[in-house]
Amino acid sequence: MEAWAIVLIVILGIVILITGLYFMSLWTKCDRMDKFKLFEDKYIAHRGLFENGSDHPENSLAAFKRAVEEDFGIELDVQLTKDDKLVVFHDGDLKRICGINKKVIDCTYEELLKYNLLDSEEKIPLFDDFIKLVKKDTPLVIEVKPEGNAFNTCRELVKRLDNYEGTYCIESFDPRVVHWFKINRPEILRGQLSDNFGRKKRRMNPVEWMMANLLFNSYAKPDFISFNHKYKNMFSYKLARKLFNFENAAWTIKNQEQLDNAKDVFNIMIFDSFIPERGKRDE
């Protein structure tokens, strides 16, 4: 055999191998699509029905109460304090919301109670206090933050969820968290958060590139993908939708036009900064 033919065969074999690994990594499926009906029927209020600069800022009990009163679902963020209290808070540090240059994981809950959320009288809530005010028919999308030991956060969270009879799912940007639920609580609906991490012309590192292209799917086996709605046509996400069966959630919808434009791809809508025209999805 000619040398050029051998080289061609080797190159072809490498291409086939890489292509096969790509499709294997991208693969996931959900056999529980019927479990998402309530999430599809109600729009999901991102960090509660909040308005920063008011008396109901993001991830506050006041914002969550408003969402319940208006019959929206709720998306919220959880992480642990230094003394292992499960709190509802998005950022890894307190600078943006509380004006203090400290990390949540470095503070006890008693310390956190010294600080208000933005210009309100609201404090960082415990998950235990949050769960008391929601209704069983309020769908909850719970994002597990990667700060600190995220597996400990998972363990503390499931202690509460095991006794909760309402409708909920979990999600995370960290595929290890999604995988943890696959292994330890496979009955809980789990979702992979993702984004175009290279937006704003920032170069993605290898892990971000793999996350953006959903290459941890076969490891985490998410039931749904929660994707930045602006990048719904990214190649891997678009290809995965065509090939595999999973639920699609959009984050974060900022106005009615964006919501209407997202309906061709997404079944679950996570919104903030405006009030959708209806609390429930159109038939």
LINNOR-V123502 format. One record per backbone hydrogen bond with DSSP energy under -0.5 kcal/mol. NH is the residue of the N-H (numbers start at 1). CO is the residue of the C=O. E is the energy in kcal/mol with one decimal. If there is no record, write none. Layout:
{{NH	CO	E} {NH	CO	E}}
//
This chain:
{{6	2	-1.8} {7	3	-2.3} {8	4	-2.2} {9	5	-2.4} {10	6	-2.4} {11	7	-2.6} {12	8	-2.7} {13	9	-2.6} {14	10	-2.4} {15	11	-2.4} {16	12	-2.4} {17	13	-2.4} {18	14	-2.8} {19	15	-2.5} {20	16	-2.5} {21	17	-2.4} {22	18	-2.3} {23	19	-2.3} {24	20	-2.2} {25	21	-2.4} {26	22	-1.9} {27	23	-1.1} {30	245	-2.0} {35	32	-1.9} {36	33	-1.5} {37	34	-1.1} {40	36	-2.0} {41	37	-2.2} {42	38	-1.4} {43	279	-1.5} {44	269	-3.0} {45	43	-0.6} {45	73	-2.7} {46	44	-0.6} {46	271	-3.5} {47	75	-1.3} {48	45	-1.8} {48	75	-0.6} {49	63	-2.0} {50	48	-1.7} {51	56	-2.0} {54	51	-1.5} {56	51	-0.5} {59	47	-2.6} {60	57	-1.0} {64	60	-2.1} {65	61	-2.4} {66	62	-1.9} {67	63	-1.8} {68	64	-2.2} {69	65	-2.6} {70	66	-2.0} {71	68	-1.3} {72	67	-2.7} {73	43	-2.9} {74	139	-2.6} {75	45	-2.6} {76	141	-2.2} {78	143	-2.5} {79	87	-1.8} {81	85	-1.6} {82	104	-0.6} {82	107	-3.1} {84	81	-1.7} {87	79	-2.7} {87	85	-0.8} {88	125	-2.6} {89	77	-1.1} {89	87	-0.8} {94	102	-2.7} {98	94	-2.7} {99	94	-1.0} {99	95	-1.1} {100	94	-1.0} {102	100	-1.9} {104	92	-2.2} {106	103	-1.0} {107	104	-1.9} {112	108	-1.9} {113	109	-1.6} {114	111	-1.7} {115	112	-1.8} {117	122	-2.7} {118	97	-3.2} {118	116	-0.8} {120	117	-2.0} {125	59	-0.6} {127	86	-2.8} {130	126	-2.0} {131	127	-2.7} {132	128	-0.7} {133	129	-0.6} {133	130	-1.5} {134	130	-0.7} {138	135	-1.8} {139	137	-0.8} {140	167	-1.9} {141	74	-2.9} {142	140	-0.6} {142	169	-2.6} {143	76	-3.2} {143	141	-0.7} {144	142	-0.6} {144	171	-2.6} {145	78	-2.4} {145	143	-0.7} {150	148	-1.0} {152	149	-0.6} {153	149	-1.6} {154	150	-2.3} {155	151	-2.2} {156	152	-2.5} {157	153	-2.4} {158	154	-2.6} {159	155	-1.2} {160	156	-0.9} {160	157	-1.0} {161	157	-2.3} {162	158	-2.5} {163	160	-1.0} {164	161	-1.4} {167	136	-1.2} {169	140	-2.0} {170	189	-2.4} {171	142	-2.3} {172	191	-1.4} {175	173	-0.8} {177	174	-1.2} {178	174	-1.4} {179	175	-2.5} {180	176	-2.0} {181	177	-1.8} {182	178	-1.8} {183	179	-2.1} {184	180	-3.1} {185	181	-1.7} {188	185	-1.9} {191	170	-1.6} {192	224	-2.2} {193	172	-2.3} {193	191	-0.6} {194	226	-2.4} {197	195	-1.2} {199	196	-1.8} {201	198	-0.5} {202	199	-1.3} {209	205	-2.5} {210	206	-2.2} {211	207	-2.4} {212	208	-3.0} {213	209	-1.6} {214	211	-1.6} {215	210	-2.9} {217	214	-1.3} {218	25	-2.0} {219	216	-0.7} {220	216	-2.6} {221	217	-3.3} {223	190	-2.7} {224	190	-1.4} {225	247	-2.5} {226	192	-2.3} {227	225	-0.7} {227	249	-2.4} {228	194	-1.0} {229	251	-2.6} {231	228	-2.2} {232	229	-1.2} {234	231	-1.9} {238	234	-2.8} {239	235	-2.9} {240	236	-2.7} {241	237	-1.9} {242	238	-1.4} {243	239	-1.9} {244	240	-2.9} {246	244	-0.7} {247	223	-2.2} {249	225	-2.7} {250	268	-3.0} {251	227	-2.0} {253	270	-3.0} {259	255	-2.0} {260	256	-2.7} {261	257	-2.2} {262	258	-1.2} {262	259	-0.6} {263	259	-0.7} {263	260	-0.7} {265	262	-1.7} {266	262	-2.6} {267	248	-2.0} {268	248	-2.0} {270	250	-2.2} {270	268	-0.5} {271	44	-2.7} {271	269	-0.5} {272	253	-2.2} {276	274	-0.6} {281	41	-2.8}}
//
